[in-house]
Amino acid sequence: MTGHTTARQRLTAELLDALRTDGGVRVVTGEPGCGRTTFLDHAARLFRGGPVRHVRADGVRELDEALRTAGPLLVCVDDADLWDAPSRAALARTAARIRETAVRRTLLLTVANHRPPPPELADLPVLRLGPLAPGDAALLIRERADSAVDPAVREELISAAEGNPALLLALVRRLSPDQLGGRRALPRPPADGEVLADVAGDRLPGDPRGLLLTTAAAARATGEEEADAALVLRAAHAAANAPLPDLLTRGEGRLRFRSALMARAVYATASSEDRRAAHLALAEAATGQEDLLPLLHRAWAVSAPAPAVAASLAAAATDPSSPAPPALRRRALTRAADLTPDEAERARRHLAAAEQALLAGHAADALRLLDRARGRSAPAAVRGGAELLRGAVLLADGPVEDARESFLLAADLLPPPAAARATLGAADAAWSAGDPTACLSALAPTHTPRTLPLAEACVRVPKQPGSCDEPTCRCGRSCGTLPTNPPPDGDPSSDHRDGMRAVLLARFDLAATPLRRVVENGLHGTDPDHLLRSAAAALMLGDVTSARRAGARALAAARTSGSVALEPRALEYLAYAELRAGRHQLARTHAEEGLRAAERAGQRNTAAHHHAVLALAASIEGEADLVAEHAEEALRTARRHGLAQAATLAHWAAARADLGAGRPREAAQRLGPLVRPGARRGHFAVWMLAVPCFVEAAASAGRPQHAAALVEDFALWAACGADPQAPSQLLRCRALLAGPDTADELYLSALDRHDDTVGDFERARTELLYGKWLRRRRRLREARTRLEEARLGFERCGAPLWAQQAAAELRAGGAAPNPAPAASSGAGDLARLTPQQLRIARYVAAGATNREVALSLSVSTRTVDYHLRNVFATLGLRSRVELVRLVEQEEKTGARL
């Protein structure tokens, strides 16, 4: 074993910790091969409170003897569902006694979930073991394989096992060293009937009515875990009220297998004739013969090759008017490719299937399909399309430099309209990498328009807007040229390219018109890709209102069309728009949802951006541990994949947390390399946003001279109009560095400019700094007014550490701060918690486990454990039951008030 702690091991430790305050009993369940016995064994090794007893089948007497042991005790009962009914009833009574008396006993039971749960144990709390995470599955392969495993083979095995550890090990065992090493082809499919039957064991019942196979075939077609009950029953010629096999369950008109593994095993172990018959019966039972689903069933009812069937299926799968989701289109196109004898046409269909797989959030499937579309016999347009799609996959989940190269190769292979998409993708990749020269190179026009000369020095911040160090442009392509003629009508990619180049060259006067066209064109449509471009253009313009509209519409369009891969990006733009608007709590909400969506879709790069947003939001709320956790998660991926933008945001968040905690020297040390000129300067689109923090930190640390030059650069940025907060921040920065005779007026002007923007946080920061300045000049009455406004502003936007700074300044000036609204209104003990502690307390009071809270808040379970212990200590509680009572009591009190 390695020193790596798997998700299962962490889950076991968290469960044992939770059981100390939550009843002491859990029923651990999961499908065959999920590792229930291994879970129990690991719990036994981790338990440190006392002895561990393993009770075997029907061991009621052994259980009673174990419970007579004095002191803490862990009792493990494996396969409790196999006990006879009287023994299970006795086991349930024992579990109820443990839960009711709160004795220091812990009871873990395991039951399989491929059958109906035993009624005697149905009321006990359940822990369902989910699939292995990809990282843990890779670790298991590394530990159990006898020879080296090729990375591509490892990824395919992980995908085929679908997180089932027993199936994964069975797949590894059946492969030779040459197959594991990628030197020989794998069996197709990797998980066939033989290996699935081996993992399922003797759990597969007979299927005389064909209901199991028909349900499995229906689910296979849609790629979902459930199927239309009416369709399945018609195809199987079964009565609507017919009793179901134990492997199946019914609800809300849907049939599903209790275990995904059993569904696969039923289908894979059936004969090819029986499978084809089941699909044909489903096709004939389906209504609407022009629909994609009946065509797909008919395609599975024939043997390859079948060109006519393949052509009909591909046409239906690519029909833009079809309501079919991307996952179903992908399955249809893959089957169409399998039935296609012509190699070039087969490559086109594999490419189309890969595009739908990516939209459905299955990036690994998309890459495997792309490999099939890149053969030498594939036309150049297909190879170019494959590189375009590969670039999109890598941009969301891979080294962005590799993504840029794939996009550039695609641009060389594709005809002009598609090539324009590829060059924009290359520019996006260079933007993420923080490479403005590469970004400009990708955006360079392919024609020679009438141009305005601009020098390469303008890439960062020019000395004057639009200035050039040379009277004529002599710096070649790296300088870039800006067309003054409008692009052809209906060419949004050209507009986006020209606007993006103008932004990079600091020519916001020339960027506004093309970017505004991108924004408006996107908002007038429903295409999620165009809406995402619209949101990006609006953010470059500083139009956060339009960015929020475009992001919200893109999110709705992605969800409506089933484009899972686009949801995390839409939520990313929404989160950034809210941050730019000063609404960090809304940004946090979008980023938490976006992080979950990115992790489901396997988009680590997008997840890193959401982690960075969450770190920035936590830096305002004063949650130092959350800032550190999210910043480190963002940086972990940023370092591996070259994400300069996410890295800069994460470092900025850590520095702002230092500033909020009253550590300006540390904040200045963090931010200095990011904002000052040099090789270590942060991302070109982000470092200017962090300048106000650095100026405040440097001035508060007694080193204002370090920030003077940056303020002049920031003035150019503020004049561009791309950041609604910048004008007021600029005046605040000037006030921090100004002499006593001018600082007063600058602070007041800054506060006037804050009235033009939303968001309490930046205004409260200006009030705080002005109040500090006034107090140090003994203008105490004015200082108290400003500091009290700052404190209230920080409390309104949920920034408690910053509010404490204002309160401390008030006390230093001889004034006690007015009580907070929560305290004055009679709020109880919950008012003593931090915002994050309060969120966690409410989730736990609603019945969520620590793991469920962590998933909801997009944090680690370790962080939830840490906060929950602090909640118990702060409130003087001993159990979750007491927490539930307190929350319910205070919510009732608040409702009455």
Residue pairs with C-beta under 8 A, 6 or more apart in sequence:
1 143
2 139
2 142
2 143
4 139
6 132
6 133
6 136
6 139
7 132
7 133
7 135
7 136
8 35
8 38
8 39
8 42
8 129
8 132
8 136
9 42
9 46
10 861
10 862
11 851
11 861
12 39
12 42
12 43
12 46
13 46
14 850
14 851
14 861
14 865
15 26
15 43
15 127
16 43
16 46
16 47
16 74
16 106
17 850
17 865
18 849
18 850
19 25
19 26
19 106
20 106
21 872
21 878
21 879
21 880
22 125
22 879
22 880
23 98
23 99
23 102
23 125
24 98
24 99
24 102
24 103
24 104
24 105
24 106
24 107
25 95
25 98
25 99
25 106
25 107
25 108
25 109
25 124
25 125
26 107
26 108
26 109
26 124
26 125
26 126
26 127
27 80
27 109
27 110
27 111
27 121
27 124
27 125
27 126
27 127
28 36
28 39
28 40
28 108
28 109
28 110
28 111
28 126
28 127
28 129
29 36
29 110
29 111
29 112
29 113
29 117
29 126
29 127
29 128
29 129
30 36
30 112
30 113
30 128
30 129
30 130
31 112
31 113
31 114
31 164
31 258
31 259
31 260
31 261
31 262
32 112
32 114
32 166
32 199
32 200
32 201
32 203
32 259
32 261
32 262
33 164
33 165
33 166
33 167
33 199
33 200
33 261
34 129
34 131
34 164
34 165
34 166
35 129
35 165
35 166
36 78
36 110
36 112
36 129
37 78
37 110
38 165
39 110
39 129
40 54
40 76
40 78
40 108
40 110
43 74
43 76
43 108
44 52
44 54
44 74
44 76
47 74
47 106
49 72
49 73
49 74
49 104
49 106
50 69
50 71
50 72
50 73
50 74
51 69
51 73
51 74
52 73
52 74
52 75
52 76
53 62
53 66
53 69
53 73
53 74
53 75
53 76
54 76
54 77
54 78
55 62
55 63
55 66
55 75
55 76
55 77
56 62
56 78
57 79
57 82
57 83
58 83
58 84
58 87
59 77
59 87
60 87
60 90
60 91
63 75
63 77
63 90
63 91
63 94
64 94
66 73
66 75
67 73
67 75
67 94
67 105
71 104
72 104
72 105
72 106
73 104
73 105
73 106
74 106
74 107
74 108
75 105
75 106
75 107
75 108
76 108
77 91
77 107
77 108
77 109
77 110
78 110
79 110
79 111
79 112
80 88
80 91
80 109
80 110
80 111
80 118
80 121
81 88
81 111
81 112
81 115
81 117
81 118
81 121
83 91
85 118
85 120
88 118
88 120
88 121
89 120
91 109
91 120
91 121
92 120
92 121
92 123
92 124
94 107
95 107
95 109
95 121
95 124
97 103
98 105
98 107
102 879
109 121
109 124
111 117
111 118
111 121
112 203
112 259
113 128
113 258
113 259
114 203
114 246
114 247
114 257
114 258
114 259
114 261
114 262
115 246
115 247
115 258
116 246
116 249
116 258
127 849
130 163
131 162
131 163
131 164
132 140
132 161
132 163
132 164
132 165
132 168
133 163
134 158
134 602
137 158
137 161
137 163
137 165
137 168
138 154
138 158
140 165
140 168
140 169
141 149
141 154
141 157
141 158
141 168
141 172
142 149
144 169
144 172
145 172
145 180
146 177
147 177
147 180
147 181
148 180
148 181
149 157
149 172
149 180
149 181
150 180
150 181
150 182
152 182
153 175
153 179
153 180
153 181
153 182
153 186
155 364
156 186
156 190
156 368
157 168
157 171
157 172
157 190
158 168
159 364
159 365
159 368
160 167
160 171
160 189
160 190
160 191
161 167
161 168
161 171
161 191
162 260
162 261
164 199
164 261
166 199
167 191
167 195
167 196
167 199
167 261
170 195
170 198
170 199
171 190
171 191
171 195
172 180
174 187
174 195
175 186
176 184
178 184
179 185
179 186
189 268
191 264
191 268
192 268
193 265
193 268
193 269
193 270
196 261
196 264
196 265
196 268
196 269
197 204
197 265
197 268
197 269
199 261
199 265
200 261
200 262
200 265
203 262
204 262
204 265
204 266
204 269
205 212
205 245
205 246
205 247
207 213
207 245
207 266
209 236
209 238
209 242
210 236
210 274
210 278
211 232
211 233
211 236
211 238
211 242
211 244
211 245
211 248
212 245
212 247
212 248
212 266
213 266
213 267
213 270
213 274
213 275
213 278
214 232
214 235
214 236
214 278
214 281
214 282
215 227
215 232
215 248
215 255
215 256
215 257
215 263
216 257
216 263
216 264
216 266
216 267
216 278
217 267
217 275
217 278
217 279
217 282
217 297
217 300
218 227
218 228
218 231
218 232
218 235
218 255
218 282
219 225
219 226
219 227
219 256
219 257
219 263
220 267
220 300
221 279
221 282
221 293
221 296
221 297
221 300
221 328
221 331
222 293
222 327
222 328
222 331
223 327
223 328
223 330
223 331
224 327
225 256
225 257
225 260
225 263
226 254
226 255
226 256
227 254
227 255
227 256
228 253
228 254
228 255
229 250
229 253
229 254
229 255
230 240
230 253
231 282
231 285
231 286
232 238
232 255
232 282
233 239
233 240
233 242
234 285
235 278
235 281
235 282
235 284
235 285
236 281
244 250
244 255
247 257
247 258
247 259
247 262
247 266
248 255
248 256
248 257
248 258
249 255
249 256
249 257
249 258
250 256
257 263
257 266
267 275
270 278
275 300
276 300
276 301
276 302
276 303
277 301
279 297
279 298
279 300
279 301
280 297
280 298
280 301
282 294
282 297
283 294
283 295
283 297
283 298
283 301
286 293
286 294
286 297
288 294
290 316
291 316
292 313
292 316
292 317
292 319
292 322
292 324
292 328
292 329
292 332
293 324
293 328
295 312
295 313
295 316
295 332
296 313
296 328
296 331
296 332
296 335
298 309
299 306
299 309
299 310
299 313
299 332
299 335
299 336
299 339
300 335
302 309
302 339
304 338
304 339
305 339
305 340
305 341
306 339
307 339
307 340
307 341
307 342
309 339
310 335
310 336
310 337
310 338
310 339
310 340
310 349
311 336
313 332
313 333
313 335
313 336
313 339
314 332
314 333
314 336
314 340
314 349
314 352
316 322
316 324
316 332
317 324
317 328
317 329
317 332
317 333
317 336
317 352
317 356
318 329
318 333
318 352
322 329
324 332
325 360
325 561
325 562
326 356
326 357
326 359
326 360
326 561
326 562
326 563
326 564
327 356
327 357
327 360
327 362
327 562
329 353
329 356
330 353
330 354
330 356
330 357
330 360
330 362
330 365
333 349
333 350
333 352
333 353
333 356
334 349
334 350
334 353
334 369
336 349
336 353
337 346
337 349
337 350
337 353
337 372
340 346
340 349
343 375
343 377
343 378
344 377
344 378
344 379
344 382
346 372
347 372
347 373
347 374
347 375
347 377
347 378
347 379
347 382
348 373
348 378
348 379
348 382
350 369
350 370
350 372
350 373
351 369
351 370
351 373
351 382
351 385
351 386
351 389
353 369
354 365
354 366
354 367
354 369
354 370
354 373
354 386
354 389
355 366
355 389
357 363
357 365
357 366
357 369
358 366
358 389
358 392
358 393
358 565
359 561
359 562
359 563
359 564
359 565
359 566
360 562
360 563
360 564
360 565
361 564
361 565
361 600
361 601
361 602
362 602
363 393
363 396
363 397
363 565
363 601
363 602
363 603
364 602
366 389
366 393
367 390
367 393
370 386
370 389
370 390
373 382
373 383
373 385
373 386
374 383
374 386
378 386
380 413
381 413
381 414
381 415
381 418
383 413
384 409
384 410
384 411
384 412
384 413
384 414
384 418
384 419
384 422
385 410
385 414
385 418
387 406
387 407
387 409
387 410
387 413
387 422
388 406
388 407
388 410
388 414
388 418
388 421
388 422
388 425
390 406
391 403
391 404
391 406
391 407
391 410
391 422
391 425
391 426
391 429
392 403
392 425
393 403
394 400
394 402
394 403
394 406
394 429
395 403
395 425
395 428
395 429
395 432
395 605
396 565
396 568
396 569
396 601
396 603
396 604
396 605
396 606
397 602
397 603
397 604
397 605
397 606
398 605
398 641
399 640
399 641
399 642
400 429
400 430
400 432
400 433
400 605
400 641
400 642
400 643
401 429
401 433
401 642
403 425
403 429
404 426
404 429
404 430
404 433
404 438
404 442
407 422
407 423
407 425
407 426
407 429
407 442
408 422
408 423
408 426
408 442
410 418
410 419
410 422
410 425
411 419
411 422
411 423
411 426
412 419
414 422
417 493
420 491
420 493
420 494
420 497
421 493
423 442
423 443
423 497
424 442
424 443
424 493
424 496
424 497
424 500
426 438
426 442
427 439
427 442
427 443
427 497
427 500
430 436
430 438
430 439
430 441
430 442
431 439
431 645
431 685
432 605
432 642
432 643
432 644
432 645
432 646
433 642
433 643
433 644
434 644
434 645
434 648
434 682
434 683
434 684
435 644
436 459
436 460
436 504
436 684
437 456
437 459
437 478
439 500
439 504
440 459
440 477
440 478
440 479
440 480
440 501
440 504
440 505
441 477
441 478
443 480
443 497
443 500
443 501
443 504
444 477
444 480
444 481
444 501
445 481
445 483
445 497
449 481
449 483
449 484
449 485
450 483
450 484
450 485
451 473
451 481
451 482
451 483
451 484
452 466
452 481
452 482
452 484
452 507
452 510
453 468
453 470
453 471
453 472
453 473
453 479
453 481
454 466
454 468
454 473
454 479
454 480
454 481
454 482
454 505
454 507
455 468
455 469
455 470
455 473
455 475
455 479
456 475
456 478
456 479
457 463
457 468
457 469
458 466
458 467
458 468
458 479
458 505
458 506
458 507
459 504
459 505
459 506
459 684
460 506
460 677
460 684
461 506
461 688
461 713
461 716
461 717
462 468
462 506
462 716
464 716
465 506
465 507
465 508
465 509
465 716
465 719
465 720
466 506
466 507
466 509
473 479
473 481
480 501
480 504
480 505
482 498
482 501
482 502
482 505
482 507
482 510
483 498
484 510
486 513
487 494
487 495
487 498
487 514
488 494
492 517
492 518
492 521
492 522
492 530
492 533
494 514
495 514
495 515
495 517
495 518
495 521
496 514
496 515
496 518
496 533
496 536
496 537
498 510
498 514
499 511
499 512
499 513
499 514
499 515
499 518
499 537
499 540
500 511
500 515
500 540
502 508
502 510
502 511
502 514
503 511
503 515
503 540
503 722
504 684
506 716
506 720
508 720
508 721
508 722
511 540
511 541
512 541
515 537
515 538
515 540
515 541
516 537
516 541
518 533
518 534
518 537
519 534
519 537
519 538
519 541
519 543
519 546
519 550
520 534
521 530
521 534
522 530
522 531
522 532
522 533
522 534
522 535
522 537
522 550
523 531
523 534
523 546
523 549
523 550
523 553
525 531
526 553
526 557
527 557
528 554
528 557
528 558
528 561
528 563
528 566
528 570
529 566
531 550
531 551
531 553
531 554
531 557
531 570
532 550
532 551
532 554
532 566
532 569
532 570
532 573
534 546
534 550
534 554
535 546
535 547
535 550
535 551
535 554
535 570
535 573
535 574
535 577
536 573
538 544
538 545
538 546
538 547
538 550
538 577
539 547
539 573
539 576
539 577
539 580
540 722
541 721
541 722
542 580
542 720
542 721
542 722
542 723
542 724
544 577
544 578
544 580
544 581
544 724
545 581
547 573
547 576
547 577
547 580
548 574
548 577
548 578
548 581
550 573
551 570
551 571
551 573
551 574
551 577
552 570
552 574
554 566
554 569
554 570
554 573
555 567
555 570
555 571
555 574
557 563
557 566
558 564
558 566
558 567
558 570
559 567
564 597
564 600
564 601
565 601
565 603
567 594
567 597
567 601
568 594
568 595
568 597
568 598
568 601
568 603
568 606
568 607
568 610
569 606
571 590
571 591
571 593
571 594
571 597
571 610
572 591
572 594
572 606
572 609
572 610
572 613
574 587
574 590
574 594
575 587
575 588
575 590
575 591
575 594
575 610
575 613
576 587
576 613
578 584
578 586
578 587
578 590
579 587
579 613
579 616
579 617
580 723
580 724
580 725
581 724
581 757
581 758
581 759
582 725
582 757
582 758
582 759
582 760
582 761
582 762
583 758
583 759
584 616
584 617
584 620
584 621
584 759
584 761
584 797
584 798
585 617
585 797
585 798
587 613
587 616
587 617
588 613
588 614
588 617
588 618
590 613
591 610
591 611
591 613
591 614
591 617
591 858
592 610
592 614
592 856
592 857
592 858
594 606
594 610
594 613
595 607
595 610
595 611
595 614
595 858
596 855
596 858
598 604
598 606
598 607
598 610
599 607
604 637
604 641
605 637
605 641
605 643
605 646
607 633
607 637
608 633
608 634
608 636
608 637
608 638
608 641
608 643
608 646
609 634
609 643
609 645
609 646
609 649
610 858
611 630
611 631
611 633
611 634
611 637
611 646
611 650
612 630
612 631
612 634
612 646
612 649
612 650
612 653
613 649
614 626
614 630
614 858
615 626
615 627
615 630
615 631
615 634
615 649
615 650
615 653
615 654
616 649
616 652
616 653
616 656
618 626
618 627
618 630
618 653
618 657
618 836
619 627
619 653
619 654
619 656
619 657
619 660
620 656
620 660
620 761
620 797
620 798
620 799
620 802
621 798
621 799
621 800
621 801
621 834
621 835
621 836
622 657
622 660
622 661
622 799
622 800
622 801
622 802
622 804
622 834
623 834
623 835
623 836
624 657
624 661
625 863
625 866
626 836
626 859
626 863
627 653
627 654
627 657
628 654
628 657
629 859
629 860
629 863
630 650
630 653
630 859
631 650
631 651
631 653
631 654
632 650
634 643
634 646
634 647
634 649
634 650
635 646
635 647
635 650
635 651
637 643
637 646
638 644
638 646
638 647
638 650
639 647
644 682
644 683
645 683
645 685
645 686
647 682
647 683
648 674
648 682
648 683
648 686
648 687
648 690
649 683
649 686
651 670
651 671
651 674
651 682
652 671
652 674
652 682
652 686
652 689
652 690
652 693
654 670
655 666
655 667
655 668
655 670
655 671
655 674
655 690
655 693
655 694
655 697
656 667
656 693
658 664
658 666
658 667
658 670
658 697
659 667
659 693
659 696
659 697
659 700
660 799
660 801
660 802
660 805
661 801
662 805
664 696
664 697
664 698
664 700
664 701
665 697
665 701
667 693
667 694
667 697
667 701
668 694
668 697
668 698
668 701
668 703
668 706
671 690
671 693
671 694
671 697
672 694
672 698
672 706
673 680
673 681
673 682
674 680
674 681
674 682
674 687
674 690
674 694
675 681
675 682
675 687
675 688
675 690
675 691
675 694
675 710
676 706
676 710
681 687
682 690
688 713
688 714
688 717
688 723
689 723
691 710
691 711
691 713
691 714
691 717
691 733
692 714
692 729
692 732
692 733
694 707
694 710
695 707
695 710
695 711
695 714
695 733
695 736
695 737
696 732
696 733
696 736
696 765
696 769
698 704
698 706
698 707
699 707
699 736
699 737
704 736
704 737
707 733
707 736
707 737
708 737
711 730
711 733
711 734
711 737
714 726
714 729
714 730
714 733
715 730
717 723
717 726
718 726
718 727
718 729
718 730
724 756
724 757
725 757
725 759
725 762
727 753
727 756
728 750
728 751
728 753
728 754
728 756
728 757
728 762
728 763
728 766
729 750
729 762
731 746
731 747
731 749
731 750
731 753
732 746
732 747
732 750
732 765
732 766
732 769
734 746
735 742
735 743
735 746
735 747
735 750
735 769
735 770
735 773
736 743
736 769
738 746
740 777
743 773
744 773
747 766
747 769
747 770
747 773
748 770
750 766
750 770
751 763
751 766
751 767
751 770
754 762
754 763
754 766
759 797
760 793
760 794
760 796
760 797
761 793
761 794
761 797
761 799
761 802
763 793
764 789
764 790
764 791
764 792
764 793
764 794
764 797
764 799
764 802
764 806
765 790
765 802
767 786
767 787
767 789
767 790
767 793
767 806
768 786
768 787
768 790
768 794
768 802
768 805
768 806
768 809
770 786
771 783
771 784
771 785
771 786
771 787
771 789
771 790
771 806
771 809
772 783
772 787
772 809
774 780
774 782
774 783
774 786
775 783
775 787
775 809
775 812
775 813
780 813
780 814
780 815
783 809
783 813
784 810
784 813
784 815
787 806
787 809
787 810
787 813
787 815
787 817
788 806
788 810
788 817
788 818
790 802
790 803
790 806
791 803
791 806
791 807
791 810
791 817
794 800
794 802
794 803
794 806
795 803
795 820
795 821
798 835
800 834
800 835
806 817
807 817
810 816
810 817
811 817
820 831
822 831
823 831
825 897
826 893
826 897
827 890
827 893
827 894
828 886
828 889
828 890
828 893
829 874
829 875
829 886
829 890
830 838
830 841
830 875
830 886
830 887
830 890
832 874
832 875
833 841
833 871
833 874
833 875
836 857
836 867
837 867
837 870
837 871
837 874
839 857
840 853
840 857
840 864
840 867
840 868
840 871
841 868
841 871
841 883
841 887
842 887
843 852
843 853
843 856
843 857
844 850
844 853
844 868
844 880
844 883
844 884
845 880
845 883
845 884
845 886
845 887
845 888
848 856
850 861
850 864
850 865
850 868
851 861
853 864
854 860
854 861
854 863
854 864
857 864
871 877
871 883
872 878
872 883
875 883
875 886
877 883
877 886
